[in-house]
Amino acid sequence: MIFLSVVLTLLGLSTLLWRDDELVGLPPVVAGSALVVLGVAAGVLWVVRRRRRWERNGEPRPVGTVFDRAKALPRLLRERKAYGLPTSTMATWGFAVLYLVSPIDLLPELLPLIGVTDDAGVAVWLLTSVSTVTGQYLRWERERSGKAGKSR
């Protein structure tokens, strides 16, 4: 869902910026604005659905700001075994980074607009995944330090 949101928003913005002629019988301003609105709506829907799933499944919500999570990432990587971070998650992150820096793409950048969407989608997924896991790690770390403080 987040990938769809990013793609629609990027297509809408590019239509607004670079398109001069009509698109499906609509002026570029109308078509681009509609795509941006649909993209933002899809992103909001994704956030709402994700939060509801966390509540329904009883999953712990991530905590911390973006900066707190960025600072916690090295600690998470050092304590990944104690935290229980699966090796598959680390491997998936590694493949995503490799795909982003690799000159080989599924959709080459030569294709206008579409060529960058696969990279954008992978980057958004990677940042979202890392942010979520580090936020849950911060919660785990706080709970662990709270338990250690109570036992003293």
MIBA-252446 format. One record per residue: residue number from 1; residue in one letter; x, y, z of N, C-alpha, C in turn. Coordinates in Angstrom, 1 decimal. Atoms other than C-alpha are relative to their C-alpha. Layout:
REM MIBA-252446
+------+------+--------+--------+--------+--------+--------+--------+--------+--------+--------+
! resi ! resn !    n_x !    n_y !    n_z !   ca_x !   ca_y !   ca_z !    c_x !    c_y !    c_z !
+------+------+--------+--------+--------+--------+--------+--------+--------+--------+--------+
!  NUM !    A !      X !      Y !      Z !      X !      Y !      Z !      X !      Y !      Z !
...
+------+------+--------+--------+--------+--------+--------+--------+--------+--------+--------+
END
This chain:
REM MIBA-252446
+------+------+--------+--------+--------+--------+--------+--------+--------+--------+--------+
! resi ! resn !    n_x !    n_y !    n_z !   ca_x !   ca_y !   ca_z !    c_x !    c_y !    c_z !
+------+------+--------+--------+--------+--------+--------+--------+--------+--------+--------+
!    1 !    M !    0.8 !   -1.2 !    0.0 !    0.0 !    0.0 !    0.0 !    0.9 !    1.3 !    0.0 !
!    2 !    I !   -0.9 !   -1.2 !    0.0 !    2.8 !    2.4 !    0.8 !    0.7 !    0.2 !   -1.3 !
!    3 !    F !   -0.7 !   -0.1 !    1.3 !    4.5 !    1.6 !   -2.5 !   -1.0 !    0.7 !   -1.0 !
!    4 !    L !    1.0 !   -0.6 !    0.8 !    1.2 !    2.5 !   -4.3 !   -0.1 !    1.5 !    0.3 !
!    5 !    S !    0.1 !   -1.4 !   -0.4 !    1.0 !    5.7 !   -2.3 !    1.2 !    0.9 !   -0.6 !
!    6 !    V !   -1.1 !   -0.8 !    0.5 !    4.5 !    6.8 !   -3.3 !    0.0 !    0.1 !   -1.5 !
!    7 !    V !    0.1 !    0.0 !    1.5 !    4.0 !    5.8 !   -7.0 !   -1.0 !    1.1 !   -0.4 !
!    8 !    L !    1.0 !   -1.0 !    0.5 !    0.8 !    7.8 !   -7.3 !    0.4 !    1.4 !    0.3 !
!    9 !    T !   -0.4 !   -1.3 !   -0.3 !    2.2 !   10.8 !   -5.5 !    1.1 !    0.5 !   -1.0 !
!   10 !    L !   -1.0 !   -0.4 !    1.0 !    5.3 !   10.8 !   -7.7 !   -0.5 !    0.3 !   -1.4 !
!   11 !    L !    0.6 !   -0.2 !    1.4 !    3.3 !   10.4 !  -10.9 !   -0.8 !    1.3 !    0.0 !
!   12 !    G !    0.7 !   -1.2 !    0.0 !    1.0 !   13.2 !   -9.8 !    0.9 !    1.3 !    0.0 !
!   13 !    L !   -1.0 !   -1.2 !    0.0 !    3.9 !   15.6 !   -9.0 !    0.7 !    0.2 !   -1.3 !
!   14 !    S !   -0.6 !   -0.1 !    1.3 !    5.6 !   14.8 !  -12.2 !   -0.9 !    0.5 !   -1.1 !
!   15 !    T !    1.0 !   -0.5 !    1.0 !    2.4 !   15.4 !  -14.2 !   -0.2 !    1.5 !    0.2 !
!   16 !    L !    0.1 !   -1.4 !   -0.2 !    2.0 !   18.7 !  -12.5 !    1.2 !    0.8 !   -0.5 !
!   17 !    L !   -1.2 !   -0.7 !    0.4 !    5.6 !   19.7 !  -13.2 !    0.3 !    0.0 !   -1.5 !
!   18 !    W !   -0.5 !    0.2 !    1.3 !    6.3 !   18.4 !  -16.6 !   -1.0 !   -0.2 !   -1.2 !
!   19 !    R !    1.0 !    0.3 !    1.0 !    3.1 !   17.6 !  -18.5 !   -0.6 !    1.3 !   -0.5 !
!   20 !    D !    0.6 !   -1.2 !    0.6 !    1.8 !   20.2 !  -21.0 !   -1.3 !   -0.3 !   -0.6 !
!   21 !    D !    1.2 !    0.3 !    0.7 !   -0.9 !   18.4 !  -22.9 !   -1.0 !   -0.8 !    0.9 !
!   22 !    E !    1.0 !    0.7 !   -0.8 !   -4.1 !   16.7 !  -21.7 !    0.4 !   -1.4 !    0.2 !
!   23 !    L !   -0.2 !    1.4 !   -0.4 !   -4.0 !   13.4 !  -20.0 !   -1.4 !   -0.6 !    0.2 !
!   24 !    V !    1.3 !    0.7 !   -0.1 !   -7.1 !   11.2 !  -20.5 !   -1.1 !    1.0 !   -0.1 !
!   25 !    G !    1.0 !   -1.0 !    0.2 !   -9.0 !   14.3 !  -21.6 !   -0.1 !    1.0 !    1.1 !
!   26 !    L !    0.0 !   -0.9 !   -1.1 !   -8.2 !   16.2 !  -18.4 !    1.3 !    0.9 !   -0.1 !
!   27 !    P !   -1.2 !   -0.8 !    0.0 !   -5.9 !   19.2 !  -18.1 !    1.0 !   -0.6 !    1.0 !
!   28 !    P !   -1.1 !    0.6 !   -0.9 !   -2.5 !   18.3 !  -16.5 !   -0.2 !    0.4 !    1.5 !
!   29 !    V !    0.2 !   -0.4 !   -1.4 !   -3.3 !   20.3 !  -13.4 !   -1.0 !   -0.8 !    0.7 !
!   30 !    V !    1.1 !    0.8 !   -0.6 !   -6.5 !   18.4 !  -12.7 !    0.5 !   -1.5 !    0.2 !
!   31 !    A !   -0.5 !    1.4 !   -0.1 !   -4.9 !   14.9 !  -13.5 !    1.1 !   -0.1 !    1.1 !
!   32 !    G !   -1.1 !    0.1 !   -0.9 !   -1.8 !   15.6 !  -11.5 !   -0.5 !    0.2 !    1.5 !
!   33 !    S !    0.5 !   -0.2 !   -1.3 !   -3.7 !   17.0 !   -8.5 !   -0.8 !   -1.2 !    0.5 !
!   34 !    A !    0.7 !    1.2 !   -0.4 !   -6.0 !   14.0 !   -8.5 !    0.9 !   -1.2 !    0.4 !
!   35 !    L !   -1.0 !    1.1 !   -0.3 !   -3.0 !   11.6 !   -8.6 !    0.6 !    0.3 !    1.4 !
!   36 !    V !   -0.6 !   -0.4 !   -1.2 !   -1.4 !   13.5 !   -5.7 !   -1.0 !   -0.3 !    1.2 !
!   37 !    V !    1.0 !    0.2 !   -1.1 !   -4.6 !   13.4 !   -3.6 !   -0.2 !   -1.5 !    0.2 !
!   38 !    L !    0.1 !    1.5 !   -0.2 !   -5.0 !    9.6 !   -4.3 !    1.2 !   -0.6 !    0.7 !
!   39 !    G !   -1.2 !    0.5 !   -0.7 !   -1.4 !    9.0 !   -3.3 !    0.0 !    0.3 !    1.4 !
!   40 !    V !    0.0 !   -0.4 !   -1.4 !   -1.7 !   10.9 !   -0.1 !   -1.1 !   -0.8 !    0.8 !
!   41 !    A !    1.1 !    0.8 !   -0.7 !   -5.0 !    9.2 !    0.7 !    0.4 !   -1.5 !    0.2 !
!   42 !    A !   -0.5 !    1.3 !   -0.2 !   -3.4 !    5.8 !    0.1 !    1.0 !   -0.1 !    1.1 !
!   43 !    G !   -1.0 !    0.0 !   -1.1 !   -0.6 !    6.7 !    2.5 !   -0.7 !    0.1 !    1.3 !
!   44 !    V !    0.7 !   -0.1 !   -1.3 !   -3.0 !    7.8 !    5.2 !   -0.8 !   -1.3 !    0.3 !
!   45 !    L !    0.7 !    1.3 !   -0.2 !   -5.1 !    4.6 !    4.7 !    1.0 !   -1.0 !    0.5 !
!   46 !    W !   -1.0 !    0.9 !   -0.5 !   -1.9 !    2.6 !    5.1 !    0.4 !    0.2 !    1.4 !
!   47 !    V !   -0.3 !   -0.3 !   -1.4 !   -1.0 !    4.3 !    8.3 !   -1.1 !   -0.4 !    1.0 !
!   48 !    V !    1.2 !    0.4 !   -0.9 !   -4.5 !    3.8 !    9.8 !   -0.1 !   -1.5 !    0.1 !
!   49 !    R !    0.1 !    1.5 !    0.0 !   -4.6 !    0.1 !    8.8 !    1.1 !   -0.6 !    0.8 !
!   50 !    R !   -1.2 !    0.6 !   -0.7 !   -1.1 !   -0.5 !   10.2 !   -0.2 !    0.2 !    1.5 !
!   51 !    R !    0.2 !   -0.3 !   -1.5 !   -2.0 !    1.1 !   13.6 !   -1.1 !   -0.9 !    0.5 !
!   52 !    R !    1.1 !    0.9 !   -0.5 !   -5.3 !   -0.9 !   13.8 !    0.5 !   -1.5 !    0.1 !
!   53 !    R !   -0.5 !    1.3 !   -0.1 !   -3.4 !   -4.1 !   13.0 !    0.9 !   -0.2 !    1.3 !
!   54 !    W !   -0.8 !    0.1 !   -1.2 !   -0.9 !   -3.4 !   15.8 !   -0.9 !   -0.1 !    1.2 !
!   55 !    E !    0.9 !    0.1 !   -1.1 !   -3.8 !   -2.9 !   18.2 !   -0.7 !   -1.3 !    0.1 !
!   56 !    R !    0.7 !    1.2 !    0.1 !   -5.7 !   -5.9 !   17.0 !    0.9 !   -1.2 !    0.4 !
!   57 !    N !   -0.9 !    1.2 !   -0.3 !   -2.7 !   -8.3 !   17.2 !    0.8 !    0.2 !    1.3 !
!   58 !    G !   -0.7 !   -0.2 !   -1.3 !   -1.4 !   -6.8 !   20.4 !    1.5 !    0.2 !   -0.2 !
!   59 !    E !   -1.4 !   -0.2 !    0.2 !    1.9 !   -6.0 !   18.8 !    0.4 !    1.3 !    0.7 !
!   60 !    P !   -0.5 !   -1.2 !   -0.6 !    4.0 !   -3.4 !   20.6 !    0.2 !    1.1 !   -1.0 !
!   61 !    R !   -0.2 !   -1.1 !    0.9 !    3.9 !    0.0 !   19.0 !    1.4 !    0.5 !    0.1 !
!   62 !    P !   -1.3 !   -0.5 !    0.0 !    7.2 !    1.5 !   18.0 !    0.0 !    1.4 !    0.8 !
!   63 !    V !   -0.1 !   -1.3 !   -0.8 !    8.4 !    4.5 !   20.2 !    1.2 !    0.7 !   -0.6 !
!   64 !    G !   -1.1 !   -0.8 !    0.3 !   10.8 !    7.3 !   19.7 !   -0.2 !    0.8 !   -1.3 !
!   65 !    T !    0.1 !   -0.8 !    1.1 !   11.3 !   10.0 !   17.2 !    0.9 !   -0.6 !   -1.1 !
!   66 !    V !   -0.9 !    0.4 !    1.0 !   13.1 !    9.6 !   13.9 !    1.5 !    0.0 !    0.4 !
!   67 !    F !   -1.4 !   -0.1 !   -0.5 !   16.3 !   10.8 !   15.5 !    0.4 !   -1.0 !    1.0 !
!   68 !    D !   -0.3 !    1.0 !   -1.0 !   16.0 !    8.5 !   18.4 !    0.2 !   -1.4 !   -0.6 !
!   69 !    R !   -0.1 !    1.3 !    0.7 !   15.5 !    5.6 !   16.1 !    1.3 !   -0.1 !   -0.8 !
!   70 !    A !   -1.3 !    0.0 !    0.7 !   18.5 !    6.6 !   14.0 !    1.1 !   -0.3 !    0.9 !
!   71 !    K !   -1.0 !    0.2 !   -1.0 !   20.6 !    6.7 !   17.1 !    0.0 !   -1.4 !    0.5 !
!   72 !    A !    0.1 !    1.4 !   -0.5 !   19.3 !    3.3 !   18.2 !    0.4 !   -1.1 !   -1.0 !
!   73 !    L !   -0.3 !    1.0 !    1.0 !   20.1 !    1.5 !   14.9 !    1.3 !   -0.7 !    0.3 !
!   74 !    P !   -1.3 !    0.7 !   -0.3 !   23.8 !    0.8 !   15.8 !   -0.1 !   -0.9 !    1.2 !
!   75 !    R !    0.2 !    0.9 !   -1.2 !   22.7 !   -0.5 !   19.2 !   -0.8 !   -1.2 !   -0.4 !
!   76 !    L !    0.8 !    1.1 !    0.4 !   20.1 !   -2.7 !   17.6 !    0.9 !   -1.0 !   -0.8 !
!   77 !    L !   -0.9 !    0.9 !    0.7 !   22.7 !   -4.1 !   15.2 !    1.0 !   -0.8 !    0.9 !
!   78 !    R !   -0.9 !    0.6 !   -1.0 !   25.1 !   -4.8 !   18.1 !   -0.7 !   -1.1 !    0.8 !
!   79 !    E !    0.7 !    0.8 !   -0.9 !   22.4 !   -6.4 !   20.2 !   -1.1 !   -0.9 !   -0.7 !
!   80 !    R !    1.1 !    0.7 !    0.8 !   20.4 !   -8.2 !   17.4 !   -0.3 !   -1.4 !    0.5 !
!   81 !    K !    0.3 !    1.3 !   -0.5 !   20.8 !  -11.6 !   19.0 !   -0.8 !    0.0 !    1.3 !
!   82 !    A !    0.8 !   -0.2 !   -1.2 !   19.6 !  -10.5 !   22.4 !   -1.4 !    0.5 !   -0.2 !
!   83 !    Y !    1.4 !   -0.5 !    0.3 !   16.7 !   -8.6 !   20.9 !   -0.8 !   -1.0 !   -0.8 !
!   84 !    G !    0.7 !    1.0 !    0.8 !   15.8 !  -11.5 !   18.6 !   -0.3 !    0.4 !   -1.4 !
!   85 !    L !    0.2 !   -0.4 !    1.4 !   16.2 !   -9.8 !   15.2 !    0.3 !   -1.1 !   -0.9 !
!   86 !    P !   -0.3 !    1.1 !    0.9 !   15.9 !  -12.5 !   12.6 !    1.1 !    0.3 !   -1.0 !
!   87 !    T !   -1.1 !   -0.2 !    1.0 !   18.8 !  -13.0 !   10.2 !   -0.7 !    0.3 !   -1.3 !
!   88 !    S !    0.6 !   -0.2 !    1.2 !   16.3 !  -13.0 !    7.4 !   -0.4 !    1.5 !   -0.2 !
!   89 !    T !    0.3 !   -1.4 !    0.1 !   15.3 !   -9.4 !    8.2 !    1.3 !    0.8 !   -0.4 !
!   90 !    M !   -1.3 !   -0.6 !    0.4 !   19.0 !   -8.4 !    8.1 !    0.4 !   -0.2 !   -1.4 !
!   91 !    A !   -0.4 !    0.4 !    1.4 !   19.5 !  -10.2 !    4.8 !   -0.9 !    0.8 !   -0.9 !
!   92 !    T !    0.9 !   -0.7 !    0.9 !   16.4 !   -8.5 !    3.3 !    0.4 !    1.5 !    0.0 !
!   93 !    W !   -0.5 !   -1.4 !    0.0 !   17.7 !   -5.1 !    4.4 !    1.3 !    0.1 !   -0.9 !
!   94 !    G !   -1.3 !    0.0 !    0.8 !   21.1 !   -5.9 !    2.9 !   -0.3 !   -0.1 !   -1.5 !
!   95 !    F !    0.4 !    0.1 !    1.4 !   19.5 !   -7.0 !   -0.4 !   -0.6 !    1.3 !   -0.5 !
!   96 !    A !    0.6 !   -1.3 !    0.4 !   17.5 !   -3.7 !   -0.5 !    1.0 !    1.0 !   -0.2 !
!   97 !    V !   -1.1 !   -1.0 !    0.2 !   20.6 !   -1.6 !    0.0 !    0.8 !   -0.3 !   -1.2 !
!   98 !    L !   -0.7 !    0.4 !    1.2 !   22.4 !   -3.6 !   -2.6 !   -0.7 !    0.3 !   -1.3 !
!   99 !    Y !    0.8 !   -0.4 !    1.2 !   19.5 !   -3.1 !   -5.1 !    0.1 !    1.5 !   -0.2 !
!  100 !    L !    0.0 !   -1.4 !    0.2 !   19.5 !    0.6 !   -4.4 !    1.4 !    0.6 !   -0.6 !
!  101 !    V !   -1.3 !   -0.5 !    0.5 !   23.3 !    1.1 !   -5.1 !    0.4 !   -0.7 !   -1.2 !
!  102 !    S !   -0.3 !    0.8 !    1.2 !   23.4 !   -1.5 !   -7.9 !   -0.4 !    0.8 !   -1.3 !
!  103 !    P !    0.4 !   -0.7 !    1.3 !   23.4 !   -0.1 !  -11.5 !   -1.0 !   -0.9 !   -0.7 !
!  104 !    I !    1.0 !    0.9 !    0.7 !   21.2 !   -3.1 !  -12.5 !   -1.4 !    0.2 !    0.7 !
!  105 !    D !    1.3 !   -0.3 !   -0.5 !   17.5 !   -2.3 !  -12.1 !   -1.0 !   -0.9 !   -0.8 !
!  106 !    L !    1.1 !    0.6 !    0.7 !   14.2 !   -4.1 !  -12.9 !   -0.6 !    0.9 !   -1.0 !
!  107 !    L !    0.5 !   -1.0 !    0.9 !   13.0 !   -0.9 !  -14.4 !    1.1 !    1.0 !   -0.2 !
!  108 !    P !   -1.1 !   -0.9 !    0.2 !   15.8 !    1.1 !  -16.0 !   -0.4 !    1.4 !    0.1 !
!  109 !    E !    0.3 !   -1.4 !   -0.2 !   16.0 !    4.8 !  -15.3 !   -0.2 !    0.7 !   -1.3 !
!  110 !    L !    0.3 !   -0.6 !    1.3 !   15.8 !    5.4 !  -19.0 !   -1.5 !    0.2 !   -0.3 !
!  111 !    L !    1.4 !   -0.1 !    0.1 !   12.1 !    4.9 !  -18.8 !   -0.5 !    1.2 !    0.8 !
!  112 !    P !    0.4 !   -1.2 !   -0.8 !   10.6 !    8.3 !  -17.8 !   -1.0 !   -0.3 !    1.0 !
!  113 !    L !    0.9 !    0.2 !   -1.2 !    8.9 !    8.4 !  -14.4 !    0.0 !   -1.3 !    0.6 !
!  114 !    I !    0.2 !    1.3 !   -0.5 !    8.5 !    4.7 !  -14.2 !    1.4 !   -0.6 !    0.5 !
!  115 !    G !   -1.3 !    0.5 !   -0.3 !   12.3 !    4.0 !  -14.0 !    0.4 !    0.3 !    1.5 !
!  116 !    V !   -0.4 !   -0.3 !   -1.4 !   12.7 !    5.7 !  -10.6 !   -0.9 !   -0.5 !    1.0 !
!  117 !    T !    1.0 !    0.4 !   -1.0 !    9.6 !    4.3 !   -9.0 !    0.4 !   -1.3 !    0.7 !
!  118 !    D !   -0.4 !    1.2 !   -0.7 !   11.1 !    0.9 !   -8.3 !    1.0 !    0.3 !    1.1 !
!  119 !    D !   -0.9 !   -0.4 !   -1.0 !   14.0 !    2.5 !   -6.5 !   -0.6 !    0.7 !    1.1 !
!  120 !    A !    0.7 !   -0.7 !   -1.0 !   11.7 !    4.8 !   -4.7 !   -0.8 !   -0.9 !    0.9 !
!  121 !    G !    0.8 !    1.0 !   -0.8 !    9.5 !    1.9 !   -3.6 !    0.9 !   -0.8 !    0.9 !
!  122 !    V !   -1.0 !    0.8 !   -0.9 !   12.5 !   -0.1 !   -2.3 !    0.5 !    0.9 !    1.1 !
!  123 !    A !   -0.6 !   -1.0 !   -1.0 !   13.9 !    3.0 !   -0.5 !   -1.1 !    0.2 !    1.1 !
!  124 !    V !    1.1 !   -0.2 !   -1.0 !   10.5 !    3.7 !    1.2 !   -0.2 !   -1.2 !    0.8 !
!  125 !    W !    0.2 !    1.2 !   -0.8 !   10.1 !    0.1 !    2.2 !    1.1 !   -0.2 !    1.0 !
!  126 !    L !   -1.2 !    0.2 !   -0.9 !   13.6 !   -0.1 !    3.6 !    0.0 !    1.0 !    1.2 !
!  127 !    L !    0.0 !   -0.9 !   -1.1 !   13.3 !    3.1 !    5.6 !   -1.2 !   -0.3 !    1.0 !
!  128 !    T !    1.2 !    0.3 !   -0.9 !    9.8 !    2.1 !    6.9 !    0.3 !   -1.2 !    0.8 !
!  129 !    S !   -0.3 !    1.3 !   -0.8 !   11.0 !   -1.4 !    7.9 !    1.1 !    0.3 !    1.1 !
!  130 !    V !   -1.1 !   -0.3 !   -1.0 !   14.2 !   -0.1 !    9.6 !   -0.6 !    0.9 !    1.1 !
!  131 !    S !    0.6 !   -0.8 !   -1.0 !   12.2 !    2.6 !   11.4 !   -0.9 !   -0.7 !    0.9 !
!  132 !    T !    0.9 !    0.8 !   -0.8 !    9.6 !    0.2 !   12.6 !    0.7 !   -0.9 !    1.0 !
!  133 !    V !   -0.8 !    0.9 !   -0.8 !   12.1 !   -2.3 !   13.9 !    0.7 !    0.7 !    1.1 !
!  134 !    T !   -0.7 !   -0.8 !   -1.0 !   14.2 !    0.3 !   15.6 !   -0.9 !    0.6 !    1.1 !
!  135 !    G !    1.0 !   -0.5 !   -1.0 !   11.1 !    1.8 !   17.2 !   -0.4 !   -1.1 !    1.0 !
!  136 !    Q !    0.4 !    1.1 !   -0.9 !   10.1 !   -1.6 !   18.6 !    1.2 !   -0.4 !    0.8 !
!  137 !    Y !   -1.2 !    0.2 !   -0.8 !   13.7 !   -2.1 !   19.7 !    0.1 !    1.0 !    1.1 !
!  138 !    L !   -0.1 !   -1.1 !   -1.0 !   13.6 !    1.2 !   21.6 !   -1.0 !   -0.4 !    1.1 !
!  139 !    R !    1.0 !    0.4 !   -1.0 !   10.4 !   -0.1 !   23.4 !    0.5 !   -1.1 !    0.8 !
!  140 !    W !   -0.6 !    1.2 !   -0.7 !   12.1 !   -3.4 !   24.2 !    1.1 !    0.5 !    1.0 !
!  141 !    E !   -1.1 !   -0.5 !   -0.8 !   15.2 !   -1.5 !   25.5 !   -0.5 !    0.7 !    1.2 !
!  142 !    R !    0.6 !   -0.8 !   -1.1 !   13.0 !    0.8 !   27.7 !   -0.6 !   -1.0 !    1.0 !
!  143 !    E !    0.6 !    1.0 !   -0.9 !   11.1 !   -2.2 !   29.1 !    1.0 !   -0.8 !    0.8 !
!  144 !    R !   -1.1 !    0.8 !   -0.6 !   14.3 !   -4.1 !   29.8 !    0.7 !    0.8 !    1.1 !
!  145 !    S !   -0.7 !   -0.9 !   -1.0 !   15.9 !   -1.1 !   31.6 !   -0.9 !    0.3 !    1.1 !
!  146 !    G !    1.0 !   -0.2 !   -1.1 !   12.7 !   -0.6 !   33.6 !   -0.1 !   -1.2 !    0.9 !
!  147 !    K !    0.0 !    1.2 !   -0.8 !   12.7 !   -4.2 !   34.7 !    1.3 !   -0.1 !    0.8 !
!  148 !    A !   -1.3 !    0.1 !   -0.7 !   16.4 !   -4.0 !   35.6 !    0.0 !    1.0 !    1.2 !
!  149 !    G !    0.1 !   -1.0 !   -1.0 !   15.7 !   -0.8 !   37.6 !   -0.9 !   -0.5 !    1.2 !
!  150 !    K !    0.9 !    0.5 !   -1.0 !   12.8 !   -2.5 !   39.5 !    0.6 !   -1.1 !    0.9 !
!  151 !    S !   -0.6 !    1.1 !   -0.7 !   14.9 !   -5.5 !   40.5 !    1.1 !    0.4 !    1.0 !
!  152 !    R !   -1.0 !   -0.4 !   -0.9 !   17.5 !   -3.4 !   42.3 !   -0.5 !    0.4 !    1.3 !
+------+------+--------+--------+--------+--------+--------+--------+--------+--------+--------+
END
